[in-house]
Amino acid sequence: MLALIAATALAAPTRGSTSRQLAPALGVCWSCNHGSSKWWIFSSCDCDDGWEGKCCDMPSLCSEGMEPLCPWAKLQEKTSQCSAMSDTGPIRVGKAEDGLPTSMQGVFWLTEQGDSSALMSFAPSKDGNGLSAFTMAPSDGYQIKVRVGGDRVWSFHDKAASWELVKGLDLVYNFRMEDSDGGVPSTAEEIAAAQIIPSTANFGFELDLPSVLNFRAVLAPEGSHSKYTDSVVWGRPSAIFGFEGGYYDLVQVIDGEGNKIEPAFGDWVKYCEDASQTGSTPGEFHYKEAA
């Protein structure tokens, strides 16, 4: 699935691919975004407090709710033991106080992903640019947008192909929530499913074509899962050009109060520690943390 997103993004024209954007790479600045030039247009910039970079276009620190996108260079690679995951992290725990409905609180295991995705969360992050900020009144139709590989909201079992691909794309999943009839939910409690639209920050590309690539999330009725009756479970069917492309369960392993949910949490740890399943770093998972 990620390979298809990558191929489509590379084939598409990049939005805003202008000489202004290329200027920093060429060693010049047309303007100082958050600062002032010393004496002429191509000189280096004196940056305002809180900004850095040749053209003063990079925040010195990333923070929750910031307007600009936290630069990828500010996201540090981190590793943790799977057994050490708890209410304090490292993956952020989504809570009621974050405005999240019960169905989106806690931390979720992306099952059957091998050396790819491990845990994810809908909790607020320091990614900025409106990411990981849940709202029932979105201006763009997306109730939440999650940066895959973003600040402590996504993780991987190994630094393998998916880890590198996500880095190259700077992939974002945009969630367009639906009620049980497929319409726009009026309240958070009415959320029953979601259409997930992938986009890439690096290429300025959004693949809003469900007929080509259809990522879905469907909320299972409470307690209905055959094994994880105490967990919130989202089914994740996918299709390519109308043909089924795979299915997995998104299973809650920590609830909104930070409590580990069994048997889901224990099963994830066992899966993580199984070298035949999760690649070259069994027992570990890898994530990014904003500096």
KOLSESE-780377 format. One line per 8 residues: number of its first residue (from 1); their letters; for each residue x, y, z of C-alpha. Coordinates in steps of 0.25 Angstrom, whole numbers, plus 2048, in hexadecimal, padded with zeros to 3 digits. Example, Ala and Ser with C-alpha at 12.3 -4.5 7.8 and 13.67 -1.06 7.14 Angstrom:
! KOLSESE-780377
1> AS> 831,7EE,81F | 837,7FC,81D
***
This chain:
! KOLSESE-780377
1> MLALIAAT> 800,800,800 | 80B,80A,804 | 812,806,7F7 | 806,80A,7EF | 805,818,7F6 | 814,81A,7F3 | 812,817,7E5 | 806,820,7E3
9> ALAAPTRG> 80D,82B,7EB | 819,82B,7E2 | 811,82B,7D5 | 809,837,7DA | 80D,845,7D8 | 812,84B,7E5 | 80A,857,7EA | 812,864,7EC
17> STSRQLAP> 81E,85F,7E5 | 824,86D,7E3 | 831,874,7E3 | 82E,87A,7F0 | 82D,86C,7F6 | 83A,868,7EF | 842,874,7F4 | 846,86F,801
25> ALGVCWSC> 84B,862,7FB | 854,86B,7F1 | 859,872,7FD | 852,87F,7FB | 845,886,801 | 83B,88E,7FA | 836,893,807 | 838,890,816
33> NHGSSKWW> 82B,889,81A | 82C,88C,829 | 838,896,82A | 83F,8A1,822 | 84A,8A1,818 | 857,8A7,81B | 859,8B0,80F | 854,8AB,802
41> IFSSCDCD> 84A,8A0,7FD | 854,895,7FB | 85B,896,808 | 858,88D,815 | 84E,891,81E | 84D,896,82D | 842,88D,833 | 837,891,83D
49> DGWEGKCC> 837,88A,84A | 832,87C,849 | 836,87B,83A | 843,875,833 | 848,870,826 | 84E,878,81A | 841,87F,817 | 83B,87F,825
57> DMPSLCSE> 831,875,820 | 833,86A,82B | 82D,86B,839 | 838,869,844 | 82E,860,84C | 822,859,848 | 816,85B,851 | 807,856,852
65> GMEPLCPW> 7FE,85F,84A | 809,866,842 | 805,86B,834 | 810,867,82C | 813,858,829 | 81E,853,832 | 82A,850,829 | 82E,842,827
73> AKLQEKTS> 83C,846,82B | 836,849,839 | 831,83B,83B | 83B,832,842 | 83B,823,840 | 838,81C,84D | 838,80D,851 | 830,807,85D
81> QCSAMSDT> 82E,7F9,862 | 820,7F4,85F | 81E,7EF,86D | 822,7FD,873 | 816,804,86C | 80C,80A,876 | 803,815,87A | 80F,81F,879
89> GPIRVGKA> 813,81B,86B | 81B,81B,863 | 80F,81B,85A | 805,826,85E | 7F8,821,865 | 7EC,827,85F | 7E3,82C,86A | 7D5,832,86C
97> EDGLPTSM> 7DB,83F,870 | 7E0,840,862 | 7D2,840,85D | 7D3,832,857 | 7C7,829,857 | 7C8,81C,85F | 7CA,814,852 | 7D7,81C,84F
105> QGVFWLTE> 7DD,81D,85D | 7E9,815,861 | 7F4,80F,859 | 7F1,805,84D | 7F9,7F9,848 | 7F9,7F7,839 | 7F8,7E8,838 | 7FF,7DF,82E
113> QGDSSALM> 808,7EA,829 | 815,7E2,82A | 822,7EB,82A | 819,7F7,827 | 80F,7FF,830 | 80E,7FC,83E | 806,805,847 | 7FF,812,844
121> SFAPSKDG> 7F7,81D,84B | 7ED,828,848 | 7F3,830,854 | 7F8,83E,851 | 806,840,84D | 811,84A,84A | 810,848,83B | 809,856,839
129> NGLSAFTM> 801,85A,82C | 7F4,855,832 | 7F9,847,833 | 7F4,83D,83F | 7E9,848,842 | 7DB,841,843 | 7CF,84A,83F | 7C1,848,83C
137> APSDGYQI> 7C0,854,833 | 7CC,853,82A | 7CE,85E,81F | 7D3,853,815 | 7CA,848,818 | 7D4,840,820 | 7D1,83E,82F | 7E0,83A,832
145> KVRVGGDR> 7ED,839,82A | 7F8,830,82F | 806,831,82B | 80B,823,828 | 819,823,82F | 815,830,837 | 818,834,845 | 815,828,84E
153> VWSFHDKA> 808,825,847 | 80D,81A,83E | 818,80F,83F | 81E,803,837 | 823,7F5,83B | 830,7F7,833 | 837,802,82B | 834,7FA,81E
161> ASWELVKG> 82E,7FE,811 | 821,805,816 | 829,80D,820 | 832,812,815 | 826,814,80B | 81E,81C,815 | 82A,825,818 | 82C,828,809
169> LDLVYNFR> 81D,82B,807 | 81A,832,815 | 80D,82A,814 | 800,830,81B | 7F3,828,81C | 7E7,831,81C | 7DA,82C,822 | 7CD,82F,81D
177> MEDSDGGV> 7C3,82A,827 | 7B6,824,824 | 7A9,820,82C | 7A2,813,82B | 79B,817,81E | 7A8,81C,817 | 7A5,82B,81A | 7AC,836,821
185> PSTAEEIA> 7AA,833,830 | 7A4,83E,839 | 7AB,83A,846 | 7B7,832,849 | 7AF,827,84F | 7A9,825,841 | 7B6,821,83B | 7B5,813,835
193> AAQIIPST> 7BF,813,82A | 7C9,81B,822 | 7CF,81D,814 | 7DE,81F,815 | 7E4,828,80B | 7F3,827,80A | 7FC,833,807 | 80A,836,806
201> ANFGFELD> 810,843,80D | 81D,841,804 | 816,841,7F7 | 80A,849,7FA | 801,83E,7F5 | 7F4,839,7FA | 7EE,82C,7F4 | 7DF,82E,7F6
209> LPSVLNFR> 7DA,823,7EC | 7D4,818,7F4 | 7D1,811,7E6 | 7E0,80F,7E5 | 7E5,80E,7F3 | 7DA,80C,7FE | 7DF,80C,80C | 7D3,80A,816
217> AVLAPEGS> 7D2,809,825 | 7C5,803,82A | 7C2,803,839 | 7BE,7F5,83F | 7B2,7F5,848 | 7B7,7F5,857 | 7BB,7E7,85C | 7B8,7E1,84E
225> HSKYTDSV> 7C7,7DD,84B | 7C9,7CE,84C | 7D5,7CF,855 | 7D7,7DE,859 | 7C9,7E0,860 | 7CF,7EB,86A | 7D6,7F3,85F | 7D1,7FD,855
233> VWGRPSAI> 7D3,7F7,847 | 7D3,7FD,839 | 7D2,7F4,82D | 7DC,7F9,822 | 7D8,7F4,815 | 7DF,7F9,808 | 7DD,7F8,7FA | 7E5,7FC,7ED
241> FGFEGGYY> 7DC,7FF,7E0 | 7D0,7F8,7E7 | 7D8,7EB,7EB | 7DA,7E7,7F9 | 7E9,7EB,7FD | 7E9,7E6,80B | 7E3,7E7,819 | 7E8,7E8,827
249> DLVQVIDG> 7E2,7EC,834 | 7E6,7F9,83C | 7E5,7F4,84A | 7E5,7FD,857 | 7F1,7F8,860 | 7F0,804,86A | 7E3,80C,86D | 7E1,81A,86F
257> EGNKIEPA> 7E5,81A,87E | 7F2,814,87B | 7EE,805,87F | 7F4,7FA,877 | 7E9,7F1,872 | 7EA,7E2,872 | 7EC,7D9,86A | 7EF,7E3,85F
265> FGDWVKYC> 7FB,7EA,866 | 801,7DD,869 | 7FF,7D7,85B | 805,7E4,855 | 812,7E2,85E | 813,7D3,85A | 811,7D7,84B | 81C,7E2,84C
273> EDASQTGS> 826,7D8,853 | 824,7CE,848 | 830,7CF,83E | 828,7C7,834 | 81D,7D1,834 | 823,7DF,836 | 831,7E0,82F | 83F,7E2,834
281> TPGEFHYK> 83C,7E9,841 | 833,7E0,849 | 82E,7E5,856 | 830,7F4,851 | 828,7FE,84A | 82C,80B,844 | 826,819,843 | 829,828,841
289> EAA> 829,832,84C | 829,841,849 | 835,849,84E
***
